[in-house]
């Protein structure tokens, strides 16, 4: 059974992900689900345990940084409707 969720990503990431999904004949939702399945089917305990290509590790510097957006649901809805005009 499918369950609907709402996720927030950087606009550029979404643009590239949509293009990738389309070129692989899969919806963005199914692509996201596939990635979550891969992550949750393994025995990863921490984000640092996730497999990352060697070149990414060489380019990465510093600690991981997690950013959250402290917007209200009402503000997010308003922003969405404004962006659709």
Backbone as JSON, one array per atom type, in Angstrom:
{
  "sequence": "XXXXXXXXXXXXXXXXXXXXXXXXXXXXXXXXXXXXXXXXXXXXXXXXXXXXXXXXXXXXXXXXXXXXXXXXXXXXXXXXXXXXX",
  "N": [[0.84, -1.17, 0.0], [0.61, 2.17, -0.86], [1.76, 5.19, 0.65], [1.28, 8.59, 1.08], [3.68, 11.18, 1.36], [5.28, 14.24, 2.35], [8.1, 15.87, 1.19], [11.0, 17.97, 1.43], [13.29, 19.43, -0.69], [16.3, 20.82, -2.07], [15.84, 22.98, -4.81], [17.4, 22.68, -7.16], [18.43, 20.12, -6.84], [16.1, 18.6, -7.04], [15.38, 19.18, -9.69], [17.48, 17.95, -11.13], [17.19, 15.32, -10.21], [14.65, 14.66, -11.19], [15.17, 14.7, -13.93], [17.04, 12.6, -14.07], [15.43, 10.44, -13.18], [13.48, 10.42, -15.2], [15.06, 9.79, -17.43], [15.61, 7.22, -16.82], [13.25, 5.98, -16.98], [11.41, 5.98, -14.77], [9.35, 7.01, -12.08], [9.77, 9.95, -10.06], [8.92, 9.58, -7.46], [9.03, 6.75, -7.21], [11.74, 6.36, -7.63], [12.8, 7.66, -5.37], [11.68, 6.02, -3.42], [12.99, 3.61, -4.05], [15.65, 4.29, -3.4], [15.37, 4.72, -0.63], [14.64, 2.13, 0.12], [17.01, 0.74, -0.44], [18.74, 1.92, 1.43], [17.47, 1.3, 3.88], [17.43, -1.47, 3.83], [19.9, -2.41, 4.35], [22.44, -2.71, 6.9], [22.95, -0.15, 8.05], [24.11, 2.05, 10.48], [24.73, 4.68, 10.96], [24.84, 7.87, 9.25], [27.35, 8.18, 8.15], [28.03, 5.62, 7.5], [26.86, 5.02, 5.11], [27.36, 4.03, 1.73], [29.62, 5.82, -0.21], [30.84, 7.27, -3.14], [34.34, 7.1, -3.86], [35.5, 9.46, -4.96], [33.79, 11.43, -4.05], [34.25, 11.39, -1.32], [36.87, 12.33, -1.3], [36.51, 14.93, -2.15], [34.92, 16.01, -0.21], [34.77, 18.1, 2.66], [35.18, 18.84, 6.1], [32.61, 18.65, 8.69], [29.37, 17.01, 8.5], [26.55, 18.94, 7.63], [23.41, 19.79, 8.67], [20.54, 21.27, 7.54], [17.64, 22.93, 8.52], [14.41, 24.12, 7.8], [12.61, 26.54, 9.28], [9.83, 27.09, 8.83], [6.34, 27.85, 9.05], [3.48, 25.75, 8.52], [1.45, 27.12, 7.23], [2.87, 29.27, 6.08], [4.48, 27.86, 4.29], [2.54, 26.79, 2.58], [1.49, 29.14, 1.5], [3.77, 30.14, 0.18], [4.09, 28.13, -1.73], [1.74, 28.47, -3.31], [2.16, 31.04, -4.31], [4.43, 30.56, -5.87], [3.33, 29.14, -7.93], [2.0, 30.9, -9.5]],
  "CA": [[0.0, 0.0, 0.0], [1.37, 3.41, -0.93], [1.42, 6.26, 1.58], [1.77, 9.88, 0.59], [4.45, 12.0, 2.3], [5.79, 15.49, 1.78], [9.53, 16.05, 1.42], [11.52, 19.24, 0.95], [14.64, 19.32, -1.21], [16.79, 21.95, -2.84], [15.21, 23.03, -6.13], [18.33, 22.15, -8.17], [18.49, 18.68, -6.63], [14.87, 18.05, -7.61], [15.47, 19.28, -11.16], [18.39, 16.9, -11.61], [16.6, 14.02, -9.88], [13.56, 14.42, -12.15], [15.8, 14.37, -15.21], [17.61, 11.27, -13.91], [14.32, 9.49, -13.12], [12.87, 10.34, -16.52], [15.96, 9.08, -18.35], [15.6, 5.81, -16.43], [11.86, 5.54, -17.12], [10.87, 5.72, -13.45], [8.87, 8.26, -11.48], [10.6, 10.47, -8.98], [8.46, 8.91, -6.24], [9.58, 5.38, -7.17], [13.19, 6.48, -7.46], [13.01, 7.97, -3.96], [11.35, 4.79, -2.68], [14.08, 2.67, -4.29], [16.81, 4.71, -2.6], [15.06, 4.44, 0.78], [14.7, 0.68, 0.3], [18.42, 0.36, -0.38], [19.3, 2.39, 2.71], [16.88, 0.61, 5.03], [17.61, -2.91, 3.75], [21.25, -2.72, 4.84], [22.62, -2.54, 8.34], [23.6, 1.13, 8.31], [23.82, 2.59, 11.81], [24.93, 6.13, 10.92], [24.96, 8.4, 7.89], [28.72, 7.97, 7.67], [28.14, 4.24, 7.04], [26.32, 4.89, 3.76], [28.41, 3.99, 0.72], [29.81, 7.04, -0.98], [31.93, 7.09, -4.1], [35.64, 7.58, -3.39], [35.76, 10.83, -5.37], [33.01, 12.31, -3.19], [34.96, 11.48, -0.05], [38.06, 13.16, -1.51], [36.09, 16.32, -2.3], [34.22, 16.48, 0.99], [35.58, 18.7, 3.71], [34.44, 19.23, 7.3], [31.53, 17.83, 9.22], [28.08, 17.1, 7.85], [25.74, 20.04, 8.11], [22.0, 19.57, 8.4], [19.81, 22.53, 7.6], [16.2, 22.8, 8.6], [13.68, 25.34, 7.48], [11.67, 26.75, 10.38], [8.63, 27.76, 8.34], [5.07, 27.28, 9.46], [2.76, 25.08, 7.44], [0.73, 28.17, 6.52], [3.85, 29.99, 5.26], [4.88, 26.97, 3.19], [1.42, 26.73, 1.65], [1.45, 30.43, 0.82], [4.92, 30.17, -0.73], [3.78, 27.22, -2.83], [0.75, 29.08, -4.19], [2.82, 32.18, -4.97], [5.35, 30.04, -6.88], [2.54, 28.58, -9.03], [1.38, 32.0, -10.27]],
  "C": [[0.89, 1.24, 0.0], [0.85, 4.4, 0.1], [2.04, 7.53, 1.07], [2.52, 10.6, 1.71], [4.89, 13.27, 1.58], [7.25, 15.64, 2.17], [9.95, 17.4, 0.86], [12.97, 19.05, 0.54], [15.02, 20.63, -1.89], [16.24, 21.85, -4.26], [16.11, 22.42, -7.22], [18.44, 20.63, -8.05], [17.27, 18.02, -7.25], [14.92, 18.08, -9.13], [16.33, 18.16, -11.73], [17.83, 15.5, -11.36], [15.47, 13.67, -10.85], [14.13, 14.01, -13.51], [16.38, 12.96, -15.17], [16.5, 10.21, -13.94], [13.7, 9.3, -14.5], [13.76, 9.55, -17.49], [16.03, 7.59, -18.03], [14.18, 5.24, -16.39], [11.24, 5.12, -15.79], [10.38, 7.06, -12.88], [9.82, 8.69, -10.37], [10.2, 9.82, -7.65], [9.05, 7.5, -6.13], [11.09, 5.39, -7.03], [13.53, 6.74, -6.0], [12.75, 6.73, -3.11], [12.47, 3.76, -2.84], [15.31, 3.01, -3.45], [16.58, 4.44, -1.12], [15.12, 2.94, 1.06], [16.15, 0.21, 0.42], [19.04, 0.73, 0.96], [18.79, 1.55, 3.87], [17.05, -0.9, 4.98], [18.99, -3.34, 4.24], [21.32, -2.42, 6.32], [23.36, -1.24, 8.67], [23.16, 1.66, 9.67], [23.89, 4.11, 11.82], [25.04, 6.57, 9.47], [26.34, 8.15, 7.3], [28.93, 6.55, 7.15], [27.63, 4.06, 5.61], [27.45, 4.88, 2.74], [28.45, 5.28, -0.1], [31.0, 6.8, -1.92], [33.21, 7.72, -3.56], [35.88, 9.05, -3.74], [34.97, 11.82, -4.53], [33.73, 12.48, -1.85], [36.19, 12.36, -0.17], [37.69, 14.64, -1.6], [35.48, 16.89, -1.03], [35.2, 17.04, 2.01], [34.68, 19.02, 4.89], [33.35, 18.25, 7.68], [30.27, 17.98, 8.38], [27.29, 18.24, 8.45], [24.29, 19.78, 7.7], [21.26, 20.88, 8.58], [18.32, 22.23, 7.66], [15.58, 24.16, 8.32], [12.58, 25.49, 8.52], [10.45, 27.54, 9.92], [7.4, 27.07, 8.89], [4.42, 26.62, 8.25], [2.02, 26.12, 6.58], [1.67, 28.94, 5.6], [4.29, 29.15, 4.07], [3.79, 26.88, 2.14], [1.34, 28.01, 0.83], [2.58, 30.54, -0.21], [4.68, 29.3, -1.95], [2.81, 27.87, -3.83], [1.33, 30.27, -4.94], [3.72, 31.67, -6.11], [4.62, 29.48, -8.09], [1.91, 29.64, -9.9], [2.2, 32.37, -11.47]]
}
